[in-house]
Amino acid sequence: MAKGRVGAATKNGKAGADIKNKIKRQQVYHKLKKEGGAMQRKARGLRQKEAVALGDEAPKRIQRTLDNTREVDETLVQPGDEEIAAEDSFDEFSGHFGGEIPPKTLVTTGKYPSEKLMQFLEEVVTMLPNCEYRQRGAVPLKEIVRACNERGFTSLLVFTEKSKKPQSLWLVKLPYGPTARFKVTSLVLPKRIANHGRMTHHRPELILNNFGTRMGHRLGRMLACLFPHDPQFRGRQVVTMHNQRDFVFFRHHRYVFEQKEDKGEVSARLQELGPRFTLRLKSLQLGTFDTQHGEYEWKHKPELDTSRRRFHV
């Protein structure tokens, strides 16, 4: 480890670069590193004393992260944007948000789903209200979309896998689209979650967080169409979809209220129900499923990854 760090220091022209002896160069490096750590601890102590002296008037230091230093995005949606509100009133999801069209979801897979994928789908079907699973077999997806429209389904979820591990999710908003394709990662089934609870058939509350851009706003509305807008709070279940750096973290919890015997106070905590997984948007296509002739609203390409601080959702 020291060798790599010293080598980097000498290449960048820092102190010790002119020392040709390797052992001496390492000694100088570690000495400077130790002195730097001592200076940082001293400065931290002075800041803490100043904060105690100033009390509430002490300036708060904001840690620099990839999130709060993201590139400026002109498509960020501002609260109260009249243009966005006008678009929402007649887009593909307006019927769901107006309460006119209740969600009805069909879930299917590839031709030969593995046992792990079927266990995952069992959890998904139980969690999503008014959701059904149908075996696909060799039926093309375009025919499945047509059959779903004839039977009044509002969304189609198609899970695919690779090496017996869930890999992708196709989300088709029926009857007219759009179609989103996600990469599925970090799947954890409930049985692998410590102290997990068991979900019930109550309609869960939905929390969408940090879908800030125009495309993120549209994607959030599309995901929200999987859940009714009248949750049954008696079930105390909540589904959270949190977007961070273009990764959508999916979590499913239940509120648990406990009364302390000694104080008589009621405390609240969250008990995870599962499943737990992460989605990464790969494409958003106009219309229903059509990989050959479909028009894409957005598609991930390597040239879009120009900076670690550039996010799209």
N, C-alpha and C positions, 0 to 999 in steps of 0.2 A: 504493500500500500504506500509506504513512504517513498519507494522508488518511483512509482508512477507520479506522485504529487511533486517530487523534486524535479523529475523530468519535465513536467508541465511548467514549473516555475522557471526553469532555465530556458525553456523555449520561448516563454513570454517576456524574457528580459528582466525578470525580477531579481531581488537580492540573491546572491549566491551563484548567478549564472556564469560569472567569471572564474569560479573556483573549479579547477580541473580535477582535483582529487574527489572521488565519489563519496568516501566516508566523511571527509570534512564538509562537503556540500550538504550531506544529510544532517550533520550536526548543526550547521548554520540554519538550515530550514526548520528543524524542530525547535531551536532556540527562538527564532522569530515567531513561530506558531504559538509557543508558550507565552511569549510577551504579548502577542495580540490577544490571546484569550484572557490574560490578566487585565488588559486595558478594557476589554469588553465587559468584564465583570465589574470593574470599577465604575464604568459609565452607567451600567445598569443599576448599581447601588445608588449612585447620585440621582438618577431619575426616580427611583422609588422613594427616596427621602424627599425630593421635591414634590412628588405627588401627595405624600402624606401631609406635607406642610400646606399645600394649596387646597387640599380637600376636594370638594365638588368642582372647584374652578380649575383643577388640573387639566391640561390638554390631554385628550385621549389619542394614543397612537394607533393608527390604522395599519394593520399588517397588509403588505402588498401580496396579492394572490393573482392567479391567472384570471379569476372571475372579475375582480374589481379593477383590473388593468386590461380588460379585453379591448380589442380594436373598436373604434367608433363605428356603429352600424346605423346607417340611415333608415333601415327598415324597422327599427325598434318601435313598438306600439306604445303610445303615450296614453295615460288614463283620460277618458272622456273624448277620445278621438271620434269625431262625428263621421268621418269617412269610413272608419272601421265599423262603426255601429250600423251604418247604412249597408255595407257589404254583408254584415252578419244577418241582416233582416231578410235577405233573399238568397243566401248561399245554399249549398247542398245539405247543410245541417240545420237550417232554420226550422224545419218541421219538427225536429226532435226537441229543440230548445223551446219551441212554442207549445209543447205538450200535445201536439196533434198526432205524432207518430211515436208510439212506445217502442223501445228497443226489442228486437227479436234477432238472436244471433245463432248462426250455424258454425260449428267447428268441425274441421276435417284435417286430414294429413296427406302424406304421400301414399304410395301404393302399399308399402310394407312397413308400418310403424313398429318401432321397438317397444319393449315393455316399459322402459323408462319414460318414453314419450307418452304412452298411454296413461301412465300414472300422473304425469303432468297435466294432461288434458282432463283427467277426472277432476282435478282440483280446479281447473279453469272453468269447466262446465258448472261445478257446484257454486263457484264464486259469482259468475256472471248471471244476473237475473234473466229469466226467459231465454235460456241458452240450451241448445241441443247439439249432440254429436252424431255425425253420420259417417259411416265407413265409405271411403272414396273408391277404392278399387282402382280400376283403369279408366275411370271417367275423366275426360279433359276438364280443366278448370272452367273453360268458357261455357260448357254445358251445365256445370254446377252453378255458375252465376245465373244462367237463364232459369234453371229450376228454382233457385232461391227467390228470384223475382216473382215467379209464378205463385210461390207459396207465402209471399209477404214477409220474407226476412229482410231486416234492415242492415245487417252487417254479416260479412263472411270472414272467418279466421282460418287460414291455412298454415299449419305448422309443418316445416320440413326439417330433416335431420341429416347429419353426416357422422359416420362411424358410431351410430347409435346414440348420438348426442344432439339435442335440439340445436338447430343452426339458424333458421330463418323463420320469420312470420310475415305472411301476406295479409294485410288488412284491407278488405274491399268494402267501401261504403255503398250500399245498395239503395236505389236501383241504378243510379247514374254515376257512381264514383264519388270521390277519387279513390285511387289504390296506392297504399303505402307498403313499402317493403322494409323490414327491420332485420338487423342481425341480433340474434338472441344469445346472450352470454350470462355467465355467473348464476346459473339456475341452481336453486337450493329448494328441495322439496320439504314440506312440513316435517316429515319424520327426521330430517337432519337438523332441524332448528331446536335448540335447547328450550325446554319449558314452553313449547308452542301450545296454542289453544286449538280448539276444533270449531271450524266455521259453521254457521247456521244458514238457513235459507232466507234470512232477512235481507232486504235491499240495503246495501252499504252506502255510507256517505262517501263522496268523491272529493279529493283534494288534488287540484292541478297547480303545480308550482313552477314558476320561472320559465314559462313558455313566452318569451318576451318579444321575438321578432314577428314580422308579418307571417312568415311561414310557420313559426312556432305557434302563433295564435291559431292558425288554421289547423295545425296538427293536433293541438290541444282540444279543439272543438270536435275533431274527428274521433279522438280517443274517448271523449266524454259521451259520445253517442252509444257507447257500449253499456252505459248505466242509466237507469231512470233518474229523473230529477226530483223524485219524492222519496228520499231514503226513509227507512224505518229505524228511527233512532232508538227504538226499544232494543234492537239487536246490538247496538253499540259497536257496530263494525265500520271501519273506515279504510278505504283504498286510497293510497297516495301514489301519484306519479310525479316525481321530482326530476326536472331537467337540470343537469349540471354539466357544462362543457360538451353539450350535444349528446350526452348519455341520459336516457330516461330510466331512472331507478324506480322499479315497481315494488311496493310494499303493501302488505295487508295486515291490519292490526284490529284489536278490540280494546275499547276502553274498559278498564277495571277500576271500580271504586271500592276502597277498603276503609273501614272505620277503625281508628286506633283505640284500643281498649283503655289505655292510660289517660289520654287527653280527650277522647271523645270526638276528635276531628276526623273528617273524611278526606282521604288522599286519593289521588287519581294517578294511574299509570297505564302504559300500553303493553298489551300482550300480543306478540306476533303470532299470526295464524298461518302465514305462508299462502302460496309459494312466493319465493323471492327471486327476482331475475332483473336483468338489465336489457334495455332495447337501444339500438343505435340505428338511426334512420339512414337508409341507403338510397331510397328513391321515393319520389312522390309523383304519381302519374295521373293525368286527367282521365276521367272515364273509368270503366271497369277493367279487369285484367286483360292486357294485351301487350305482350313483350315485344312483338314484331312491329306493330304499326301504331302503338300508343304514343301520345305526346306527353312529355315529361315536364312537370312544373319545376322539379329540382332533381338532380341526380349527383351522387357523390363521385368526384373524380380526384385523382391524386394532385392535380394542379390547384385544387381548392385549398389544400393543406399548406398554405404559404407561411403560416405563423401559428404558434401554439396559443396565441391570444385571439385567434379568429374563430368565432362560433357562428353557427347558422340558425339554430333553433332557439 
